[in-house]
Amino acid sequence: MGMKDRLEHIKQRAQDAGKMVVDVGVEAAREKRDAAAGFAKGKVDAATGYAAQKRDAAKDLADTTRSAFKEGDFEELLARLPLPARPVQEDWQWSLGKLITSGSKPPTGTGMLLGLLDNFGTIDIGPNEVGFDGGTAKWHKVKAIRTRSLDGILQKLSTDTFTESIENLLPPVPGRGWVSERATSAIFTLWAMVADLAIRDPEAGRRQVVCEIEYKGWIFTKEAATGFFTGPVMALLPNLDQIFREEAAARGVLVEQAEDTAIESAEARVAWLREKHAAIAAKRAEAQRAIEY
């Protein structure tokens, strides 16, 4: 083979090697691109799946709420309510306003009225704050958390003053009747569930439930306490009550029992509970008739 042929042969081998390197590079780039696309698709699918799960959960809760208002059955609604993670990693809130609007679209112009309900019935818990009924405190300012028995919570529920409280809270503007009637019906239904639980299960009646948060104010010590809505909800959601306790314990916050006026006689307690239940049931029926009308 002459010198010229040798040079042509070397040139051809170099071209072939160069082409091979290019082909390998192209294939590697293609594989990398496909892998990146697959990873991105996986992330999108995961994000889409998570969003879809949250959307489906919200839809299920809305459907359940709509059915609950129609049938007066809130037990399934509470069972489906998504509770915060344990330990709590992001802010979580549930309110009377969210309850009465999650099953149907509220009338136009009721936003302000629903906002006012947040000062009447809201449960807040998060990594930084905790509170009831619009009164929230930074965790590092919380001095103590107190509990009451389910019976003690029932003792604070007055069927007479509640309706007046709602009427005084909401100004006479369009949509007031819709908000007032749905809020009233929902709360009386929750009350009836608590009273029924206390009648059926004496042990549940004596179970302690988180209901008061004592915290440092600018000058004086303040207190955020459960009310007409938040007390029954905490009593009916023992897992949420446990989350409050765990978050308090993790921060070294004392959980103590508040003073309750106990009804010593079992017969007197049952008679009192049945009387309470009957009064609540009558008020609930009245509120439901108002909504249907």
C-alpha positions in Angstrom: 0.0 0.0 0.0 1.5 3.3 -1.1 1.8 6.4 1.1 -1.2 8.0 -0.6 -3.4 4.9 0.1 -2.2 4.8 3.7 -3.2 8.5 4.2 -6.6 7.8 2.6 -7.1 4.8 4.9 -6.2 6.8 8.0 -8.5 9.6 6.9 -11.4 7.1 6.5 -10.8 5.6 9.9 -10.7 9.0 11.5 -14.0 9.9 9.7 -15.6 6.6 10.8 -14.4 7.2 14.4 -15.7 10.7 14.4 -19.0 9.6 13.1 -19.2 6.9 15.8 -18.5 9.5 18.5 -21.2 11.8 17.0 -23.6 8.9 16.8 -22.9 7.9 20.4 -23.2 11.6 21.5 -26.5 11.9 19.7 -27.8 8.7 21.2 -26.7 9.7 24.7 -28.3 13.1 24.2 -31.5 11.4 23.0 -31.5 9.1 26.0 -30.8 11.9 28.4 -33.6 13.9 26.8 -36.0 11.0 27.0 -35.0 10.4 30.6 -35.5 14.1 31.5 -38.8 14.0 29.7 -39.8 10.9 31.6 -38.8 12.4 34.9 -40.6 15.7 34.1 -43.6 13.7 33.1 -43.4 11.7 36.3 -43.2 15.0 38.3 -46.1 16.4 36.3 -48.1 13.2 36.8 -47.4 13.2 40.5 -48.3 16.8 40.8 -51.4 16.3 38.7 -52.3 13.2 40.7 -51.9 15.1 44.0 -54.0 18.0 42.6 -56.6 15.6 41.4 -56.7 13.9 44.8 -57.2 17.2 46.5 -59.9 18.2 43.9 -61.7 14.9 44.2 -61.5 15.1 48.0 -63.0 18.6 47.9 -65.7 17.5 45.5 -66.6 14.5 47.7 -66.7 16.8 50.8 -68.9 19.3 48.9 -71.3 16.5 47.7 -71.4 15.1 51.3 -72.1 18.5 52.7 -74.9 19.1 50.2 -76.4 15.7 51.2 -75.9 16.5 54.9 -77.9 19.7 54.7 -80.6 18.0 52.8 -80.8 14.9 55.0 -79.6 16.4 58.3 -76.9 13.8 58.5 -73.5 15.4 59.3 -71.8 12.2 60.6 -70.5 11.2 57.2 -69.4 14.8 56.5 -67.2 14.8 59.6 -65.8 11.4 58.8 -64.7 12.7 55.4 -63.3 16.0 56.6 -59.5 16.1 55.7 -57.6 16.8 59.0 -54.1 18.3 59.2 -51.1 16.0 58.9 -49.4 14.8 62.1 -47.2 16.6 62.9 -48.8 19.7 61.6 -46.7 21.1 58.7 -49.0 23.7 57.2 -51.8 26.0 58.3 -55.2 24.3 58.6 -58.6 25.9 59.1 -62.2 24.8 59.2 -65.0 27.2 59.9 -68.7 27.5 60.1 -68.6 29.6 56.9 -66.8 26.8 55.0 -69.3 24.3 56.3 -72.4 26.1 55.1 -70.9 27.0 51.7 -69.0 23.8 50.7 -72.2 22.1 49.6 -73.7 24.8 47.5 -72.9 28.2 45.9 -73.7 31.0 48.3 -75.9 33.9 47.1 -74.2 36.9 45.6 -73.1 39.5 48.1 -72.8 37.1 51.1 -69.0 37.2 51.3 -68.9 39.9 54.0 -71.5 38.0 56.1 -69.6 34.7 55.8 -66.4 36.5 56.8 -68.2 37.7 60.0 -68.9 34.1 60.8 -65.2 33.4 61.1 -65.3 35.4 64.4 -68.1 33.1 65.5 -66.9 29.6 64.5 -63.3 28.9 63.3 -60.7 26.3 64.2 -57.1 27.2 63.4 -54.0 25.1 63.8 -50.6 25.3 62.1 -46.9 25.1 62.7 -46.8 28.7 64.0 -50.3 29.6 65.3 -53.3 28.0 67.0 -56.7 29.4 67.9 -60.5 29.3 68.0 -63.2 31.7 66.8 -61.0 34.3 65.3 -58.7 34.5 68.3 -55.3 33.0 67.3 -51.9 33.0 69.2 -48.4 32.2 68.2 -47.4 28.8 69.6 -44.5 30.3 71.5 -46.9 32.6 73.4 -49.3 29.9 74.4 -49.1 29.3 78.2 -51.6 26.5 78.6 -54.3 24.5 76.8 -57.3 23.5 78.8 -59.9 20.8 78.3 -63.5 20.3 79.3 -65.7 17.2 79.3 -68.3 16.7 76.6 -70.9 17.3 79.3 -69.2 20.6 80.2 -69.3 21.7 76.6 -73.0 20.9 76.4 -73.6 23.0 79.5 -72.3 26.0 77.7 -74.7 25.6 74.8 -77.8 27.7 75.1 -80.6 27.2 72.6 -82.1 30.6 73.6 -79.1 32.9 73.3 -77.6 31.3 70.2 -80.2 32.5 67.8 -79.9 36.0 69.2 -76.1 35.8 68.9 -76.4 35.0 65.2 -78.9 37.8 64.6 -76.7 40.3 66.5 -73.6 39.2 64.6 -75.1 39.7 61.1 -76.1 43.1 59.9 -79.4 43.5 58.0 -78.1 43.3 54.5 -79.1 41.1 51.5 -78.2 37.5 52.0 -78.5 37.7 55.8 -81.5 35.3 55.9 -79.7 32.7 53.9 -76.5 32.8 56.0 -78.4 33.0 59.3 -80.7 30.1 58.5 -78.0 27.7 57.2 -75.6 28.6 60.1 -78.4 28.0 62.6 -79.5 24.7 61.1 -75.9 23.4 60.9 -75.1 24.3 64.5 -78.3 22.8 66.0 -77.5 19.6 64.0 -74.0 19.5 65.5 -75.4 20.1 69.0 -77.9 17.3 68.5 -75.1 15.0 67.5 -73.1 15.9 70.7 -76.1 15.5 73.0 -77.0 12.1 71.4 -73.4 10.9 71.8 -73.4 11.9 75.5 -76.7 10.0 76.0 -75.6 6.9 74.2 -72.1 6.7 75.7 -71.6 7.9 79.3 -67.8 7.4 78.9 -67.8 9.8 75.9 -69.7 12.3 78.0 -66.8 12.3 80.5 -64.1 12.5 77.9 -62.0 15.6 78.0 -61.8 17.8 74.9 -59.5 20.7 74.1 -61.5 23.9 74.3 -59.4 26.8 75.7 -56.1 28.3 74.8 -54.4 30.7 77.3 -51.7 32.9 75.8 -49.7 36.0 76.4 -51.1 39.3 75.1 -49.4 42.7 74.9 -50.2 43.5 78.5 -52.6 40.9 79.9 -53.1 37.2 79.5 -55.7 36.3 76.8 -57.9 33.3 76.1 -59.3 31.8 73.0 -62.2 29.5 73.8 -64.4 27.2 71.8 -67.9 28.5 71.2 -71.3 27.3 69.7 -69.6 25.8 66.6 -66.1 24.9 67.6 -66.9 23.2 70.9 -69.2 20.6 69.3 -66.8 20.1 66.4 -63.8 19.4 68.7 -66.0 17.0 70.7 -67.1 15.1 67.6 -63.6 14.9 66.1 -61.4 13.1 68.6 -58.6 12.8 66.1 -58.5 16.6 65.7 -58.5 16.9 69.5 -55.5 14.5 69.7 -53.6 16.6 67.1 -54.0 19.7 69.3 -52.7 17.7 72.3 -49.7 16.4 70.3 -48.7 19.8 69.0 -48.9 21.2 72.5 -46.8 18.4 73.9 -44.2 18.8 71.2 -43.8 22.5 72.3 -43.8 21.8 76.0 -47.2 23.5 76.4 -49.2 22.3 79.5 -52.5 20.6 78.8 -54.7 20.8 81.9 -58.3 20.2 82.8 -60.6 23.2 83.3 -63.2 23.2 86.1 -66.5 21.7 85.2 -69.8 21.6 87.1 -70.3 17.8 87.1 -73.8 16.2 87.5 -73.1 13.5 90.0 -76.3 11.5 89.8 -76.5 9.3 86.7 -80.3 9.6 86.7 -80.1 13.4 86.9 -77.5 13.5 84.1 -79.6 11.4 81.8 -82.7 13.5 82.5 -80.8 16.7 81.9 -79.2 15.3 78.6 -82.6 14.2 77.3 -84.1 17.6 78.1 -81.2 19.3 76.4 -81.5 17.0 73.4 -85.2 17.6 73.0 -84.7 21.4 73.1 -82.0 21.2 70.5 -84.0 18.9 68.2 -87.0 21.3 68.4 -84.8 24.2 67.5 -83.1 22.3 64.7 -86.5 21.3 63.2 -87.6 25.0 63.4 -84.4 26.1 61.6 -84.7 23.4 58.9 -88.3 24.4 58.2 -87.1 28.0 57.8 -84.5 26.9 55.2 -87.0 24.8 53.3 -89.5 27.7 53.3 
